[in-house]
């Protein structure tokens, strides 16, 4: 399966500012073509790439006052090879974090999911969050946590992921946050899902039901959204003037009749069996 992903961002910089981007696909992704540019008029910035322990690629630069145009595109062929988690990694993803306060939801999780483990626990938590949360673009705040979302019953993809992660950690299952490109997502944007660790592998959980997990492309991985922000900045004003994200599955090559085969069903959210265990590309 070949996927094309793009991101375009125009930023208004008020002064010299330290900028850190996480919009490039993760290090392990099988990328056949990639281009990332940062331009300001005639000036072209050359960022420093930093790769974290999970393979997330951060690009850092110091921008000057004015409009900075950020453009990214990549072609991803096939699936990334799965890697085993270390003992330290699984311990880290059992602990409470800023937006996933598993200690604060411990009692609720233990009452609601008592006696469940493994695949049954993953399915039950996914179904509960999907049924109890309403997708509400524009109403969720960037500082909302799993506890906030459980109380309000509304949010966007990051909020769904935070609740899933907090509940799974409270049930002693390592869980983490993944930022992704999501072909077929509507409305199109950067997407976020949770991942649960079971029997030596990480499995994607999308309680929003808005994307097909088989076509997702990983950008960043972390404890929660604080580790995976598409942009963070320090030392000056930054205004987001424009953001456009897109991702789609490319049709298969043309056959003998000269006609391309249809786009695979893996890009259709309605065709994902959300109870199945699926690993993120």
C-alpha positions as CSV (number, residue, x, y, z in Angstrom):
1,X,0.0,0.0,0.0
2,X,1.4,3.4,-1.0
3,X,0.4,6.5,0.8
4,X,1.1,10.2,0.0
5,X,1.1,12.6,3.0
6,X,1.4,16.4,2.9
7,X,1.4,19.2,5.4
8,X,1.5,23.0,4.8
9,X,1.8,25.6,7.5
10,X,2.2,29.4,7.4
11,X,3.4,30.9,10.7
12,X,3.6,34.6,11.7
13,X,6.7,35.0,13.8
14,X,6.8,38.1,15.9
15,X,10.5,37.9,16.7
16,X,13.4,35.5,16.8
17,X,12.0,32.3,18.1
18,X,13.1,28.7,18.7
19,X,10.8,26.4,16.7
20,X,10.5,22.6,17.0
21,X,8.4,20.7,14.4
22,X,7.1,17.1,14.5
23,X,5.4,16.7,11.1
24,X,7.8,14.3,9.3
25,X,6.9,10.6,9.3
26,X,8.7,8.5,11.9
27,X,12.2,7.2,11.2
28,X,11.2,3.6,10.6
29,X,8.6,4.4,7.9
30,X,9.6,3.0,4.5
31,X,9.8,6.4,2.7
32,X,10.5,6.4,-1.0
33,X,10.3,10.2,-1.5
34,X,10.4,13.0,1.0
35,X,10.7,16.8,1.0
36,X,10.6,19.3,3.9
37,X,11.2,23.0,3.4
38,X,11.2,26.1,5.6
39,X,11.3,29.4,3.7
40,X,10.8,33.0,4.5
41,X,10.9,35.1,1.4
42,X,14.2,34.3,-0.3
43,X,15.6,32.8,2.8
44,X,15.8,29.0,3.2
45,X,16.2,27.6,6.7
46,X,18.2,24.4,7.2
47,X,16.8,22.7,10.4
48,X,18.6,20.3,12.7
49,X,17.0,16.9,12.8
50,X,16.8,15.2,16.2
51,X,15.5,11.6,16.5
52,X,14.1,10.5,19.9
53,X,14.2,7.1,21.5
54,X,10.9,6.0,19.8
55,X,12.0,7.1,16.3
56,X,10.0,10.4,16.2
57,X,11.8,13.0,14.1
58,X,12.0,16.5,15.4
59,X,13.2,19.4,13.2
60,X,14.5,22.5,15.0
61,X,15.4,25.9,13.8
62,X,15.5,29.5,14.9
63,X,13.1,31.6,12.9
64,X,13.2,35.4,12.5
65,X,10.4,37.9,12.4
66,X,8.0,37.5,9.5
67,X,6.0,34.8,7.7
68,X,7.6,31.4,7.7
69,X,6.2,28.9,5.1
70,X,6.6,25.2,6.0
71,X,6.0,22.5,3.4
72,X,6.2,18.8,3.8
73,X,5.4,15.8,1.6
74,X,6.3,12.2,1.6
75,X,5.5,8.9,-0.2
76,X,5.3,5.9,2.1
77,X,5.5,2.4,0.6
78,X,4.3,-0.5,2.6
79,X,4.5,-1.1,6.3
80,X,7.2,-0.3,8.8
81,X,8.8,-3.2,10.5
82,X,7.5,-3.8,14.0
83,X,10.1,-3.3,16.8
84,X,10.0,-4.9,20.3
85,X,9.6,-2.6,23.3
86,X,12.3,-2.4,26.0
87,X,11.5,-3.0,29.7
88,X,12.1,0.7,30.4
89,X,9.7,1.7,27.6
90,X,6.9,-0.4,28.9
91,X,7.4,0.9,32.5
92,X,7.3,4.5,31.2
93,X,4.0,3.8,29.5
94,X,2.5,2.4,32.7
95,X,3.0,5.6,34.6
96,X,0.6,8.6,34.8
97,X,1.5,11.5,32.6
98,X,0.3,15.1,32.1
99,X,-2.8,14.4,30.1
100,X,-3.3,10.8,31.0
101,X,-3.8,10.7,34.8
102,X,-4.2,7.0,35.2
103,X,-3.9,7.4,39.0
104,X,-7.0,9.7,39.0
105,X,-9.1,7.3,37.0
106,X,-7.9,4.2,38.8
107,X,-11.1,3.6,40.8
108,X,-13.4,4.1,37.8
109,X,-11.3,1.8,35.6
110,X,-11.1,-0.9,38.2
111,X,-14.9,-0.9,38.7
112,X,-15.8,-0.7,35.1
113,X,-13.4,-3.2,33.6
114,X,-13.0,-5.6,36.5
115,X,-11.9,-9.1,35.4
116,X,-11.0,-8.0,31.9
117,X,-7.5,-8.4,30.5
118,X,-5.7,-8.7,27.1
119,X,-7.7,-8.3,23.9
120,X,-11.0,-8.2,25.9
121,X,-9.8,-5.2,27.9
122,X,-8.6,-3.4,24.8
123,X,-11.9,-3.9,23.1
124,X,-14.0,-2.9,26.1
125,X,-12.0,0.3,26.7
126,X,-12.2,1.2,23.0
127,X,-15.9,0.6,22.9
128,X,-16.6,2.5,26.1
129,X,-14.7,5.6,25.0
130,X,-16.3,5.5,21.5
131,X,-19.8,5.3,23.0
132,X,-19.3,7.8,25.8
133,X,-17.5,10.6,24.0
134,X,-18.9,13.0,21.3
135,X,-16.5,14.3,18.6
136,X,-16.7,18.1,18.9
137,X,-14.2,20.1,16.9
138,X,-13.5,23.5,18.3
139,X,-14.7,23.0,21.8
140,X,-11.8,21.0,23.2
141,X,-9.0,23.0,24.8
142,X,-5.3,22.3,24.3
143,X,-5.0,21.8,28.1
144,X,-7.9,19.3,28.4
145,X,-6.9,16.0,29.9
146,X,-8.4,12.5,30.2
147,X,-10.1,13.5,33.4
148,X,-11.6,16.6,31.7
149,X,-12.9,14.5,28.8
150,X,-14.4,11.9,31.0
151,X,-16.3,14.7,32.8
152,X,-17.5,16.6,29.7
153,X,-18.0,13.6,27.3
154,X,-16.7,15.6,24.4
155,X,-13.4,16.2,22.6
156,X,-11.3,15.6,19.5
157,X,-8.9,12.8,18.6
158,X,-6.3,13.7,21.1
159,X,-8.9,13.6,23.9
160,X,-10.2,10.2,22.9
161,X,-6.6,8.9,22.9
162,X,-5.9,10.3,26.3
163,X,-8.9,8.7,27.9
164,X,-8.1,5.3,26.3
165,X,-4.5,5.5,27.5
166,X,-5.4,6.6,31.1
167,X,-7.9,3.8,31.5
168,X,-5.6,1.1,30.1
169,X,-2.7,2.2,32.3
170,X,-5.0,2.1,35.3
171,X,-5.6,-1.5,34.4
172,X,-1.9,-2.2,34.3
173,X,-1.6,-2.3,30.5
174,X,1.1,-0.1,29.0
175,X,-0.4,2.4,26.7
176,X,1.0,5.3,24.6
177,X,0.0,8.1,22.3
178,X,0.7,8.2,18.5
179,X,0.4,11.2,16.2
180,X,-0.4,10.1,12.6
181,X,-1.3,11.0,9.1
182,X,-4.7,9.4,8.4
183,X,-5.9,8.7,4.8
184,X,-9.7,9.0,4.7
185,X,-10.0,11.1,7.8
186,X,-12.9,13.6,7.8
187,X,-12.3,16.4,8.7
188,X,-8.8,16.0,7.5
189,X,-6.1,17.0,10.0
190,X,-3.3,15.6,12.0
191,X,-4.7,12.5,13.8
192,X,-4.0,10.9,17.1
193,X,-4.6,7.3,18.3
194,X,-3.7,5.3,21.4
195,X,-1.6,2.2,21.3
196,X,-1.8,-0.7,23.8
197,X,1.0,-3.2,24.5
198,X,0.0,-6.8,24.5
199,X,2.1,-10.0,24.1
200,X,5.2,-8.1,22.9
201,X,3.5,-5.9,20.3
202,X,1.8,-2.5,20.1
203,X,-1.8,-2.3,18.8
204,X,-3.5,0.9,17.6
205,X,-6.8,2.0,19.2
206,X,-8.9,4.7,17.5
207,X,-12.0,5.3,19.6
208,X,-13.1,8.2,17.3
209,X,-13.8,5.6,14.6
210,X,-12.9,8.3,12.0
211,X,-9.9,6.6,10.3
212,X,-9.0,3.1,9.1
213,X,-6.1,2.0,11.3
214,X,-4.5,0.0,8.4
215,X,-3.7,3.1,6.4
216,X,-2.3,5.3,9.3
217,X,1.3,6.6,9.0
218,X,3.1,7.3,12.2
219,X,4.6,10.7,12.9
220,X,5.5,10.7,16.6
221,X,5.1,8.5,19.7
222,X,5.0,9.5,23.3
223,X,3.4,9.5,26.7
224,X,0.6,11.9,25.6
225,X,0.1,14.9,23.3
226,X,2.7,16.9,25.2
227,X,5.4,14.6,23.6
228,X,3.9,14.7,20.1
229,X,2.9,18.3,19.3
230,X,3.3,19.2,15.6
231,X,4.8,22.5,16.7
232,X,6.3,23.8,19.9
233,X,8.1,27.2,20.3
234,X,10.1,29.1,22.8
235,X,11.3,32.7,23.1
236,X,8.8,34.7,21.0
237,X,5.3,35.0,19.5
238,X,4.1,32.5,16.9
239,X,0.8,32.8,15.2
240,X,-0.6,30.0,13.0
241,X,-2.0,31.7,9.9
242,X,-2.7,28.6,7.8
243,X,-2.6,24.9,8.2
244,X,-3.5,22.2,5.7
245,X,-2.9,18.5,6.1
246,X,-3.8,15.8,3.6
247,X,-3.2,12.0,3.3
248,X,-4.5,9.5,0.8
249,X,-3.8,5.9,-0.4
250,X,-2.6,5.9,-3.9
251,X,-4.4,3.6,-6.4
252,X,-2.6,0.5,-7.5
253,X,-0.6,0.6,-10.7
254,X,-2.5,0.2,-14.0
255,X,-3.1,-3.3,-15.2
256,X,-3.0,-4.7,-18.7
257,X,-6.2,-2.9,-19.6
258,X,-4.6,0.4,-18.7
259,X,-7.0,1.1,-15.9
260,X,-5.8,1.6,-12.3
261,X,-7.4,-0.6,-9.6
262,X,-9.6,1.2,-7.0
263,X,-8.1,2.7,-3.9
264,X,-7.8,-0.1,-1.3
265,X,-10.5,-0.5,1.3
266,X,-7.9,0.2,4.0
267,X,-8.5,3.9,3.4
268,X,-12.2,3.7,4.3
269,X,-12.9,4.2,8.0
270,X,-16.2,2.4,7.7
271,X,-14.4,-0.8,6.7
272,X,-12.2,-1.0,9.8
273,X,-13.2,-3.8,12.3
274,X,-12.4,-1.8,15.4
275,X,-12.5,-4.9,17.6
276,X,-9.5,-6.4,15.7
277,X,-5.9,-6.0,16.8
278,X,-4.1,-3.8,14.2
279,X,-0.5,-2.6,14.4
280,X,0.3,0.9,13.3
281,X,2.3,1.3,10.1
